[in-house]
Amino acid sequence: MPEYSLQKTSAGASIAKFRELGLLVFILLLCVGVQLRNPSFLTLENINDMVTNTAILSILAVGMMLVIVTRGIDLSIGATLALSGMISAMTVSAYPDTHPLLAILLGTAVGIVSGMIIGLLVSKAGILPIIATLGMMNAFRGMTFMVSGGKWVSAHQMPDSFKAIATSSIFGLNTLIVIAIVIYLIFFYFITYTRTGRQIYAVGSNPDSAKISGISNDKILWLVYTIMGGLSGLAGVLWVSKFASAQGDTASGYELSVIAACVLGGVSIAGGSGKISGIILGSILLGILNNALPLINVSPFWQMGIQGSIILIAVVINALVKRGVDQSNLMRRRI
């Protein structure tokens, strides 16, 4: 490997660590500030609620990170979540004896099929990700209303075993939190220690070079959208279990929060850059904002403005960091 490549990797890693450390410090300062305004913020009960509410967002952020790393975007995840959640809820309502694990597998399978379709549109048909996912978002929303007949599935129609998915605990931790931890561990290993994981980053960094080196860009793109779909399907079951309600407009616009968590966590929209640790921090920050701002009586209109401003600042910082890395690499190559 050329010396400048090693230097580039070292510089990028150092900047990433600095950015994550800065985000962690900001989160800690935010927590201290909110606690001073409202002493109930850092109570054990509120922290548990906050982490539980963030679990689904963090699961989706993993899949979105992989998509963005390949220079793509997925605007259909909210609709996929709604479709899988509705089908799972209707199934357990019709067959109350259905094991919760089967309901999870059913929802995940619906999401995988949805993701495979989008992956084929992007990789084989060559449709731009934003167009393909925007179109399928509307298609999946329509399918959700069709399968449900425009009706809701409410709490009293769901068996207690299904609702217990989100309320039960494993080793003293809420099941949603445990599932999120398992997902993160699996994907940390996947992107760090497997050949396919490294190929995903190679495709995002330089698609032409990746293709020349023998990597099938189409397969990688198909894979990341399939993974995103599967995680959306899983999140759909968890969402419906948590809120004990399945609706046609469930998680409408939620994809924007997931993208925001990735951006806050340092995932580059330009592709090729993103870390599991970063999106964990990004998800936590969004979760804290969603929980803390109402506690300190911030107006809902101001809440949106504050969140938007923080996201915008994160985007600007990411752009400046990327520009600094590119200029540094250019200078080394000239030397």
N, C-alpha and C positions, 0 to 999 in steps of 0.2 A: 504493500500500500504506500503511495507517495506520502512524503512528509507533510505536505500541506493538508492532505486529507485527515491525517492524524491530528494536526493542529485544529482543523475545522471541527472535528468531533469533540476535542477537548474544550474548545471555546464554546460550542453549542451546549455541552453538558454543564459547564460552569454557569452560563447565563441562565439555563433552565433551573438549576438549583437556586440561584439568586432570586429568580422570579417567584419560585414556589415558596422560598423563605419569606419574601416580601408579602406574599398572599397570606401566609400563615400568621405573620405579625399583624397584618391588617385585620384578620379574623379575630385574633386575641384582643386587639384594641377595641374592636366593635363590640365584642362580648362584654368587656369591662365597662364601656360607655353605656350600653343598654342596661346592665346590671345596676349601675348607679342611678339610672332613671326609674327602673322597676325591679325591686329585689326578688320578684318571683321568676325572673328570667332564668337564672341558673339553678333553679330547684331541680331535684332529681326527676320529678314528674314531667316538668316542662322539657327538660333535655331529652328524656325518653320519647316524648311526643314529637319533638323536633327531628330527632334522628329517624324515627319511624316514618314520618312524613317525607323525609328526604330519600328514603331507601329506594322507592320506585324511580324517582328522578335519577338517582345515581346508577341504577341498573341500565336505564335507557342511555345514559351518557357514555357508557362503555361502547355500545354499538355505534352511537353517533360519532364517537372519536375515530373509530376505524373507518367509517364512511368519509369523514372530513379529511383524514390522513391521505386518502386516495383522491383528494381534490373533488369530492362529491358532496352531496347534501341530501337529506331525506326529510321531506315535509309531510310524509304520509304516516308517521309513526303514531300520531294521535288517533287517526282514523283506524289504523291497524289494531291499536290497543282497544278501541271501542268495539270493533268487529269481533275480535277474539274474546273479549270480555262478555259481549252479548251472547255469543254462541255457547260459551261455557255456562253462563248463568241460566240460559234457557234449558240447557241439557240437565243441569242438576235440579232445576225446578221440575222438569218432567220426570226425572229419575232420581228421587231424593237419596237413594242408596248408593249413588255413584261415589266412589272413593275420591277424596280430594286430590290425590296424586293423579288420578285419571283426568280430572278436570284441568289440572295444570298442564298435563301432557297434551290434552285436546287444544287448549288455548295456544300453547306453544306451537303445535303443529299448524294451526290456522295462520299464525304469524309467519312461520317458516315458508309456507306456500305463498303468502302475500309477498314476502321478501324475495323469493325466487322469481316471481313474476317481474318485480321491479328490476331485479338484477339482470334479467334477460333483456328487458327494454333498454337498459343502460349499456350493457356489455355487447350484446349481439345486434340490437337494432340501432345502436349508436345515438339514442336520444339523450339529450342533455339531462343530467340528474334532476335539476330543478323543475324541468318540464315533465319528465316521467313521473316524479313523485307527486307533483302538484295534481296531475291528471288522476293518478291512482288514489290520491287522498280523497278526491270527490267520489271516485268509483267505490271505494271502501265505505265511505259514509253512506252512500246510497244503498249498498248491500246491507249495512247494519239496519237501516230503516226497513228494508225489504224483509229480512229474516225475522224481524221483531214485529212487523206489521205496524210500526210507528208507536208501539207500546213500550212501557218500562217493565223491567223485572225488579220488583221491590224486595225489601228485606224479608217480609213474611212469606215470600214465595221461595226463598232459598233455605236449604237445610242448614242446621247449626254447624254441621261438620264442614261445610263449605265456608261459612263465615269465620270459622275458627282458624282458617289458614292465616289470616292477618292478625288474629287476636291471641293465638297460642304462643308459646315460648319454647326455645330449645336451649338448654344449659343456662337458663335464666335470662336469655336474650329473646326479644321479639322475633318471631319467625321471619318477618320481612327483612330485619337487619341481618339475620344469619344467611338468608338467601343472597342478599347483596354482597356480603363478605365472601361467600363461596364463589359468586360470579367474578368478583374482582381477583381472587386468587387464581382462578382458572385462566382468566384472560391475561393476567400478569405473566404467568408461565407461558401462555400461548405466544404473546408478542415478543417475549424476551428470549425464550429458549427454543422456539421451533423455527424451522426454515420458512414455513408459510407466513408466520408472523413477521419475519424480517422482509419477506417479499412484499408484504402489504406496504411497508414503509418505502421500499425501493420503488414501487410503482408510483407512490405519491410524490417522492422526491424528484424522479426523472423517468416518466413513462417510456420515453424512447430508449434510454440506456437500459432500462429493465427488460424491454422487449429484445434488445440486441443480446443481452446476457442470457436469454433463454426463458425468461419468466413469461407466463401466459397472462397478459394484462386482463383479458376477458374473464378468465377463471377467477382471478383475484377480485375483480369488481363484482362478479356474480356472488362470490363468497361473502364479501362484506355486507352486501345488501340482504343476503339470506340470513346472516347472523343478526343484523339489525331487525329484521322481521321476526326472527325467533324470540329475541329479547323483548320486542314490542308485544308479542303474543303472551309471553310469560307475565309481563307487566300488566296486561289487560286482565288476567285472572286475579292477580294480586290487588289491582285497583278495585275491581268489583267486589272482591271479598272484603277489602278494607272499608269501603263506603257502603257496602250492602245494597248496591243499586246499580243497575245496568241501563244506560240510556243511549239514544242514538247520537247525542252530542257529547258523550263522555270524552273528557280530555281534549276538548276543542281548543286549539291553539297551544297545546302543551309542548308541541315540538319546538316552539320558540324558547321555552324555558330550558329545554334539553340542550339546544344549540348554545344558549347563553352560558350554561354550566361548562360546556366544553371550551368556549372562548375565554371565560374567566380562568379556566384551568390551564391556559397557555397553548391550546391546540390551534395550530396555524390554519386559517382558512385556505391559504395557498397550498396546503398539503405537505406531507412528508414529516410532520412534527407533531408530537403529542405524547403525553405520559399518563399512566394510570394514576400516579400520585397527584398529578395536576388536576385531573377531572374530579378526583375525590374532594380536593380542596374547593374546586369550583362549585360542586354540588352542595357542599357544606355551607359555603358562603350564601348561596341562593336560599338554602333552607333556613339559615339564620335570619336573613332579610325578611323572608315571608313570615317568620314567627315573631321577630322582634319589633318590626315597625308597627303592627297593630297594638303590641303591648305598651308602646310609648305614645299611643294615641296619634299616630301620624295619619293624616287623611289618605284614603285609598287613592286619590288622584296624585298626591305627593309620593305615595309608595311606588307607583309606576314610574314616576319621574326619577326618583332616587335610584331604583334598580336599573333603569335605562342609562342613567349617567354613569353608574359604576361599570356597566357593560361597555359603554363607549370608551371610557378611560382604559379598560383592559384591552380593547381592540387597538387603541392608539399606542399603548405600551408595547403590545405584540408587534405592531408594524415598525416601531422605532427599533426594537430589539433585532428584528429580522434585517432591517436596513443596516444596522451596525455590524451584524455578523457578515452580511454580504460584502460590505465595504472592507472589513478586516480580511476576509478571504481573498478579495481582489488584490489588496496590497501585498499579501503574502505571495500570491502567484507572480506578481510583478517582480518581487524580490528574488 
